Amino acid sequence: MAGPLGRAWFPIIDGSFRKFDGGDFSKRLKGKKVVFVGDSLSLNNFQSLLCLLHVAVPSSNTTRNTDNYFTTVIFQEF
């Protein structure tokens, strides 16, 4: 059964996951936003994603803005 974006979920049979490709992820989300809403677990996921993206594009210029409850991080190249 396909999801809302036309993608289907399949169980992993051989027990392996595809390696995360931060460059590909950045290109696919160019001009889009990712929002994490929730508690400390969401914060951990947010921080982990930032680390993975930084490893993929270490020379990228980033802009970080923190307001009362919101943190925005922009990778300038994407």
Steps between C-alpha positions, in 0.01 A plus 500: 500500500644837397531789745395864447806572286452193282767305687447154638643354817670163478648305790874445495558135426878472522529722811696777330414866464612736226774733615382857555613728218495856634582653161209321334272591791598867468439503126158338535392754761645805329265793555285300743476494878525223757318555827553307823217535750504334836706436809864423573491198267415731211783728607740205491381408151541862388855514635587163345375613160709818524808292578435267207454794263811674629705186434359484146575867421763611754599816312141623469423839651220475753278756665353422842224707657353419841190677629309421819390152396613465141836420346557546128808368324558582135768337287574780253601276208167317515 
